[in-house]
Amino acid sequence: MSDDSDTDFLRATASSYDVIAKDYAARRPHGLSHPLERSLISAFAELVTANGPAPVADLGSGPGGVTALVQGLGVPVFGVDVSPAMVALAREAHPELRFHVGSMTSLDLPDATLGGILALHSTTHVPDGHLPATFAGFRRTLVPGGHVLLAFRTGTEPGGLHLTERFGHEIDLRYHWRTPERMASLLTAAGLDLVATVVREPRDGETRPRAFLLARRPG
């Protein structure tokens, strides 16, 4: 699979999550494993609400647990995922919410229509060369003063990780490790202002720190 081809990496990511969707949803229904992460989501929701009524896009929404959490905090939200199977599971689990198939690398949304963007552990599947345009798309679709919250596992190893098996299924899934500093520089290069950086150390068998970056489109 070539990192240089949009269709290759998106197709591989989508098909891999299609295969493992049910197992993934059963083991990680909401994807938040620590109270700190839920607190960051709450802070993000408060910032979005204070800036106005525009909705949040949960990019890489998976089975929809985080999307539902944001909705429960009083913020209008919808989910986007590259995996049709994940979208189907999210719609089944949360029929009151809207989910559709799409990619964060090419958001099919009008300019300045989102109050916020969540991308929790989903940019990890986007190759380095596609991140500048992806983050430019984030800025384009955010309203002035809109916020984006990223979460990702940190690392510096070139090439990241290529998984060919998960939950007993054959897959083709690539993970790209980045440092908070690298991601922050990409966000600022896209015209977003960095608001906060939080790094949580590994726990309960985890092998990598979790980084959280909060950024804002200038008002």
N, C-alpha and C positions, 0 to 999 in steps of 0.2 A: 504493500500500500504506500503510495507516494504522498508525502506531506504537501507536495506542490499542487495537488489536484483537489479542488473543492469537492467534486463528485466522489472521489475515492474516499477521503476521510469521513465525509458525511455519511456516505452509504455504509461504510464499515461500522461506524458508530451506531447508526440507526439499526442496522441488522443485528448487531451484537446485543443491543438492549432489547430488541424484539424477542430474541431467544431467551434472555434471562429475566424478562420483565416480571413474571409471576413470582419467581424466587426472590428477586430483588425487593419487590413490594412486600412480600411476607416477612422478610428479615429487616427491612428498613422502611417501614411505612411512612415515617416523617423525615428521616435523614438527619435529625438533630440529636446528637448524642451527649450534650452537655448543657447545663443551665446557662452558661455564658452565651452560648449560641442563641438560645431563645431570648435572652436579654438583648442581644444585638438586633434580633429581628424586631423586638418591641420598640427599641430606640429608632430603628429605621422607619417603622410604621408611624411613630409619633412625628418624625421629621417630615415625612410625606404628607401627613394630614395637615400639619401646620402650614405647608406651602400651597395647599389648594386641593380641589376635588379630583384631579386627574388620576387615572388608574395606575396600578403597578403591573408590570409584566414580570412573571416568574419564568426566567429562561433556563431551560433544562429542568422542567417542573416534575419530571418523573411520575410517580404515582399520586402526586398532588397533595401530599401532607403539608408541606410548607405553604402552598397556595391557600389551603384551607385555614391554616394558622393566621396568615395575614388577613384573610377575610374576617376571621373571628376578632381581629383587632380593630375592625371597623373601616378597613381600607378596601376600596374596590380593586379587584385583582383578577387577572386571568393567567393561564399557564400556557407555555409553549415548549414543545419537546420534539426532537428529531425522530423519535421512535413512535410509530403508530400504535404499537402494542402498549407502550407506557401511557399514551394519550387515552386509549380505550379503557385502561384500568383506572386512570384518574377520573374519567367521566362516570364510570360505574360507581366508584367510591364517593364521589362528590358531585352528584348530578345538578346541584344548585350552582355550580361554578362552570366557567367556560374554559375549555382547553382545545388547542389546535396544534396540528403538526407544522413545524417550521424550524428555522435555524437562526441562532443569534448572529451568525455571520452575514446574514442578509435579511434584516428585519423588514417585513412587508407592512410597514406602519407609516402614517403621515408624520411629518416633522412636528416636533414640540407637542406631542400628545400624551406622553407618559409622565406621571408624577414621580415614578421610581422604577428602578430595574433591580431585580434580584438575579444573581448568577452564582448559585451555591454549588461549588465543586463541578461546574459544567464547563468552565473555560479550560479545564485540565485536558479536555479532548480536542481543543483547537490548536493546531500547529502554530509555532511562533510567527511565521510569516503572515498569518491571517489575523493576528491580534490587533495590529494598528487599525485596519479597516473595521474590525468588529467594534472596537471602542469608539471609533468615529461614528459608527452607527448608533451606539448608545447615546452619545452627545446629541446627535441629530434628532433623535426621537424623544429625548427628555425635554420637559418644559424648563424654562429658566428657574433655577433654584431646585430642580429635581435631583434626587439622589440615586446613586447606584451602590449596592453592597455586593462585594465579591467574597467568596470563600474558596480556598484552595489549599492543597497540601504542598508544603514547601520542599525545595531541593535544588541542587545545582548539577546533578548528573546529566551529561549530554545524552540525548536520546530517550530519556525518561524510562518508561516501562511499557512493554508490549505483552498483553495478556492474550493467550490463545485458549484458555479454559477458565470457566467460573461456574460455580454451582453445578459442576458436572456436565456443562454444555461447552461445545466448541464455539469460540468467538474470535474476533479480530479487533481488539480494543487497545488503543494507545493512550497512555497518560503522559503528560508533559509537566515536569517539575519546574517551578519558578520560585524565585525569592520575592519577598514583599517589595524590596527595593526595585526589582525589575518591573513588576506589575505596576507599581506606583508611577514609575517613569513613563510607562506606556499610557496610563490614564491621563497624566498631565500633558503628554505630547498630543493627546486627542482633544485637549481643551477642557479637561475636567480638573477641578481643584480637589486635592486630597484633603480630607477632613480628619480621618483617624486610621490608625493601623493597630490591630490587635493580633497577637500571636499566642495561641494556646499550645502548651507542650503536650506531647503524646501521653495517652493514658489507656489503661485496660487493653493492652495488646497492640495499640496503635504504634506505628513505626516512624511517623513523620509529624512534625508540628503542623497545626492548622492555622493559616493566616486569614485575616478578615480585613478587607480594605473598604472604607467608606469614602466615596467621592461625590462631588456635587457639580452640576452645571452652573456656571456663574449666573447670577440673577440679572 
